[in-house]
Amino acid sequence: MKLFELLADHGHERLAFHHDEATGLRSIIAIHSTVLGNALGGTRRWAYTDEAEAIRDVLRLSEGMTYKAAAADLPMGGAKSVILAKPGAAATEAEGRAMGRFVDTFSGTYIAAEDVGVTPQFVDWMATETNHVMGGDSVSHGGDPSPFTAQGCFNAMKACLKHLGKKVDFAGMTVAVQGVGATGFRLAKLCKEAGATIVASDTNNANLEKAVKELGVTVADGNIFNTKCDILAPCALGAVLDERTIANLKCSIVCGTANNQLAHPIDDGARVKAAGVLYGPDFVVNAGGLIRLAGLYIGLTEAQINQKIDHIEQTTTAVLKEANSLPSAYEAAVSYAKRRIEHGRTNRKTATAAAR
């Protein structure tokens, strides 16, 4: 693996590795861009097959965070961290504190947050060693961001319906939710309360049982990507939309909270469009949680944060309109984000020159 070539391919600034001898913690932090400001991104704890898989994941996820922050008009960059966990090993306070110390070495250039495999409790353990973490149980760390992620995605669903010329009314619609964990459950609840019928799947039986009991969802019969529905909402891990799953889609809209839903963004983004399915680009529609944590970190008021989450609907509308003349909605979203980043780069150069 040629690391510097990997970094250069997508413009990453920094890739850092850490091993804590006392706890055995093995972690990687990737900073993709700090052009717009310090970089915020979650910490993922996962039993990766090998180090190469972990490196690819942290690079892919950190790039997505840059675009997410830029598209949400936040003065922040994008980063991500991963912890290489042993299969079946439970997280410990010592591991959380060790991760916090690693994050603290960046002096705020990287701000960590909750992600897959990391609980609010783990974030609070990290916070005992660094001030540069958001999303724990403590109110001072922002609390659980998942309700805000779900609300932003629900707002984006409205934009998708409008773009197709449909009435923004969920009554009579079927929404298929893949993954009813933290964000998926809340998104399903919002859709259910708006009148939709919910079909759901989850590899975690406890999550599925909770959704059935509390929301009255119907468990998907077979592969949820083959389920006939109006909206498919991927809300679990990424890379779920590939040549095989796209060919079997029976929906008019894909709009969910999962990160990096397209296995091969350029090719699969075009495949989704060619299949006649409207795709709500993940890093645009799932930005609500980031907006919440970033907003608290930079000092926005609750009203300002809520306004930005509401604005996800308008941003989605703008991106989908632009996608009409491009190969895919994904490419339109990246173009939209990159324009904001370049605008920030230009402003920074102008400010630096004026200060000399």
C-alpha positions in Angstrom: 0.0 0.0 0.0 1.5 3.4 -1.1 0.2 5.7 1.6 1.3 9.0 0.2 -0.4 8.1 -3.1 -3.6 7.3 -1.2 -3.5 10.6 0.5 -2.8 12.5 -2.7 -5.5 10.8 -4.6 -8.3 12.6 -2.7 -6.4 15.5 -1.1 -6.0 14.3 2.4 -3.8 16.4 4.6 -2.8 14.0 7.4 -3.0 10.3 8.4 -1.8 9.5 12.0 -1.4 6.1 13.6 -1.4 5.4 17.4 -0.7 2.4 19.6 -1.3 2.6 23.3 0.9 0.0 25.0 -1.0 -0.1 28.2 -4.5 -0.8 26.7 -3.6 -2.2 23.4 -5.5 0.5 21.6 -4.8 0.7 17.9 -6.3 3.7 16.2 -6.0 5.9 13.1 -7.0 9.5 12.6 -7.4 10.9 9.1 -7.7 14.6 8.4 -9.0 15.3 5.0 -9.3 19.1 4.9 -9.0 22.0 7.3 -9.5 24.6 4.6 -12.8 25.8 6.1 -11.8 25.3 9.7 -10.9 22.6 12.3 -12.0 19.2 11.3 -14.9 17.4 13.0 -15.6 13.7 12.5 -16.8 10.6 14.5 -14.8 7.8 16.0 -15.7 4.4 14.6 -14.8 1.3 16.6 -14.9 -1.8 14.4 -13.3 -5.2 14.0 -11.6 -4.6 10.7 -10.3 -7.6 8.6 -6.9 -6.0 8.4 -5.1 -2.6 8.7 -5.5 -1.9 5.0 -9.3 -2.1 5.3 -9.2 0.3 8.3 -7.0 2.8 6.4 -9.4 2.7 3.4 -12.4 3.2 5.6 -10.9 6.2 7.6 -9.8 7.9 4.4 -13.2 7.4 2.7 -15.1 8.5 5.7 -13.0 11.6 6.4 -13.4 12.8 2.8 -17.2 12.5 3.2 -17.1 14.6 6.4 -15.3 17.4 4.5 -18.1 17.5 1.9 -20.8 17.1 4.6 -19.5 20.2 6.5 -19.1 22.2 3.4 -22.5 21.4 2.0 -24.0 22.3 5.3 -22.3 25.7 5.2 -20.3 25.1 8.4 -16.9 26.7 9.0 -15.3 23.3 9.7 -13.3 20.7 7.8 -13.6 17.0 7.7 -11.8 14.2 9.5 -12.5 10.7 10.9 -10.9 8.3 13.3 -11.2 4.5 13.6 -10.3 2.1 16.4 -9.2 -1.4 15.3 -11.2 -3.5 17.8 -10.7 -7.2 18.4 -13.8 -9.3 17.4 -16.2 -9.5 20.3 -14.1 -7.4 22.6 -16.1 -4.9 24.7 -15.0 -1.3 24.9 -13.4 -0.2 28.2 -13.0 3.1 30.0 -9.2 2.7 29.7 -9.5 2.3 26.0 -11.8 5.4 25.8 -9.4 7.5 27.8 -6.5 6.3 25.7 -8.4 7.4 22.5 -9.1 10.7 24.2 -5.4 11.3 24.8 -4.7 10.5 21.1 -7.3 13.0 20.0 -5.8 15.6 22.3 -2.5 15.5 20.6 -4.1 17.3 17.7 -4.9 20.3 19.9 -8.3 20.9 18.4 -7.4 20.5 14.7 -9.4 17.3 15.0 -12.6 17.2 17.0 -13.9 13.6 17.7 -17.5 12.5 18.0 -19.7 9.4 18.2 -19.9 6.9 15.3 -20.6 3.2 14.7 -19.4 1.1 17.6 -18.9 4.0 19.9 -21.5 4.9 22.6 -22.1 8.2 24.3 -20.5 6.6 27.4 -17.3 5.9 25.4 -17.3 9.6 24.2 -17.6 10.7 27.8 -14.6 8.5 28.7 -12.7 10.2 25.9 -13.8 13.6 27.2 -12.0 13.0 30.5 -8.7 13.3 28.5 -9.6 16.0 25.9 -11.9 18.9 25.4 -12.0 18.2 21.7 -14.8 15.7 21.6 -18.6 16.0 21.1 -21.6 13.8 21.4 -21.4 12.2 24.8 -24.2 11.9 27.4 -23.1 15.1 29.0 -25.0 18.1 27.8 -21.7 20.0 27.6 -20.6 17.6 24.9 -23.8 18.0 22.8 -25.7 14.9 23.8 -27.0 12.3 21.3 -26.8 13.7 17.7 -29.0 11.0 16.2 -32.4 12.8 16.5 -30.9 15.7 14.5 -29.5 13.4 11.9 -33.0 11.8 11.5 -34.8 15.2 11.3 -32.4 16.4 8.6 -32.9 13.3 6.6 -36.7 13.6 7.0 -36.4 17.2 5.7 -34.4 15.9 2.7 -37.1 13.3 1.9 -39.6 16.2 1.5 -37.2 17.8 -1.0 -37.0 14.5 -2.9 -40.8 14.3 -3.1 -41.0 17.8 -4.4 -38.3 17.2 -7.0 -40.4 14.4 -8.4 -43.5 16.6 -8.5 -45.1 14.5 -5.8 -47.3 15.9 -3.0 -45.3 16.2 0.3 -47.6 13.8 2.2 -46.4 10.6 3.7 -49.9 9.2 4.2 -50.3 6.1 2.1 -46.5 5.8 1.4 -44.3 2.9 2.3 -40.8 3.7 3.6 -38.3 0.9 3.8 -35.7 1.5 6.5 -32.5 -0.6 6.5 -31.2 -0.4 10.0 -33.3 0.8 12.9 -30.6 1.7 15.3 -30.1 5.2 16.7 -30.9 7.2 13.5 -32.9 4.7 11.6 -35.4 4.2 14.5 -35.9 7.9 14.8 -36.3 8.4 11.1 -38.8 5.6 11.0 -40.7 7.2 13.8 -40.8 10.6 12.0 -42.1 8.9 8.8 -44.6 6.8 10.8 -46.0 9.9 12.6 -46.3 11.6 9.2 -48.6 8.7 8.0 -46.2 6.3 6.3 -46.2 2.5 6.6 -42.7 1.4 7.7 -41.0 -1.8 6.5 -37.7 -2.4 8.3 -34.7 -4.7 8.5 -31.7 -4.9 10.9 -29.0 -7.4 11.6 -29.5 -6.6 15.3 -32.6 -8.5 16.4 -33.0 -6.3 19.5 -33.2 -3.2 17.3 -35.8 -4.8 15.1 -37.9 -6.1 18.0 -38.0 -2.6 19.5 -39.1 -1.1 16.2 -41.8 -3.7 15.9 -43.1 -3.2 19.5 -42.8 0.6 19.7 -43.5 1.7 16.1 -45.5 -1.2 14.7 -43.1 -1.6 11.7 -43.4 -4.6 9.4 -40.3 -6.7 9.2 -39.0 -6.9 5.6 -39.7 -10.3 3.9 -36.2 -11.1 2.5 -33.7 -8.5 1.2 -35.0 -5.0 1.9 -33.3 -3.7 -1.2 -35.8 -5.8 -3.2 -38.8 -4.4 -1.2 -41.4 -2.5 -3.2 -41.7 0.9 -1.5 -41.8 4.6 -2.2 -38.7 5.6 -0.3 -35.7 3.3 0.6 -33.7 4.7 3.6 -30.3 3.0 4.2 -29.5 3.8 7.8 -26.8 1.3 8.7 -23.3 0.8 7.3 -22.1 2.2 4.0 -21.4 0.7 0.5 -24.8 -0.9 0.3 -25.7 0.5 -3.1 -23.8 -1.5 -5.7 -24.4 -2.9 -9.2 -26.4 -5.8 -7.7 -28.6 -4.0 -5.2 -29.2 -1.1 -7.6 -30.5 -3.4 -10.3 -33.1 -4.8 -7.9 -34.4 -1.5 -6.4 -38.2 -1.2 -6.4 -38.5 2.4 -5.2 -38.5 5.9 -6.6 -36.3 7.5 -4.0 -33.3 6.5 -1.9 -32.8 8.8 1.0 -31.2 7.6 4.3 -28.9 8.4 7.1 -26.0 6.0 6.4 -22.7 7.4 5.3 -21.1 6.5 2.0 -24.0 4.5 0.7 -22.6 4.1 -2.8 -20.0 1.3 -3.0 -18.4 3.0 -6.0 -19.6 6.6 -5.9 -19.1 7.6 -9.5 -20.2 4.4 -11.2 -23.0 3.5 -8.7 -24.3 7.1 -8.6 -24.7 7.0 -12.4 -26.4 3.5 -12.1 -29.0 4.8 -9.6 -29.9 7.7 -11.9 -30.0 5.3 -15.0 -32.4 3.1 -13.0 -34.8 6.0 -12.7 -34.3 6.3 -8.9 -33.8 9.6 -7.3 -30.8 9.6 -4.9 -30.6 12.0 -1.9 -26.8 12.3 -1.6 -25.9 10.9 1.8 -23.5 13.6 3.0 -26.1 16.3 2.2 -29.2 14.6 3.7 -27.6 13.1 6.9 -25.8 16.3 8.0 -28.2 17.1 10.9 -26.1 15.4 13.6 -22.9 17.1 12.4 -24.7 20.5 12.3 -25.9 20.0 15.9 -22.4 19.1 17.2 -20.5 21.6 15.1 -23.0 24.3 15.9 -22.5 23.8 19.7 -18.7 23.6 19.3 -18.5 26.9 17.4 -21.1 28.7 19.6 -24.3 28.8 17.5 -27.6 29.3 19.3 -30.2 26.5 19.4 -32.3 28.6 16.9 -29.4 28.9 14.5 -28.7 25.2 14.7 -32.3 24.3 14.0 -32.5 26.7 11.1 -29.5 25.0 9.5 -31.0 21.6 10.0 -34.3 22.9 8.4 -32.1 24.3 5.5 -31.1 20.7 4.6 -34.4 20.6 2.6 -33.3 23.6 0.5 -29.8 22.3 0.0 -31.1 19.0 -1.2 -33.4 20.8 -3.6 -30.5 22.8 -5.0 -28.3 19.7 -5.5 -31.1 17.6 -7.1 -31.8 20.4 -9.5 -28.1 20.6 -10.5 -28.1 16.8 -10.9 -30.5 17.1 -13.8 -27.6 18.1 -16.0 -24.9 15.8 -14.4 -24.3 12.1 -14.5 -25.5 11.6 -10.9 -26.8 13.3 -7.8 -23.6 12.3 -6.0 -21.5 14.3 -8.5 -23.8 17.2 -8.1 -23.4 17.1 -4.4 -19.6 16.9 -4.5 -19.5 19.8 -7.0 -21.7 21.8 -4.6 -19.5 21.1 -1.7 -16.2 21.7 -3.6 -17.4 25.2 -4.7 -18.0 26.1 -1.0 -14.5 24.8 -0.1 -12.9 26.7 -2.9 -14.7 29.8 -1.9 -13.4 29.4 1.6 -9.9 28.8 0.3 -10.0 32.0 -1.7 -11.3 34.0 1.3 -8.5 32.6 3.5 -5.9 33.6 0.9 -7.4 37.1 0.7 -7.4 37.5 4.4 -3.8 36.2 4.7 -2.6 38.6 2.1 -4.4 41.6 3.7 -2.8 40.8 7.1 0.7 41.0 5.7 
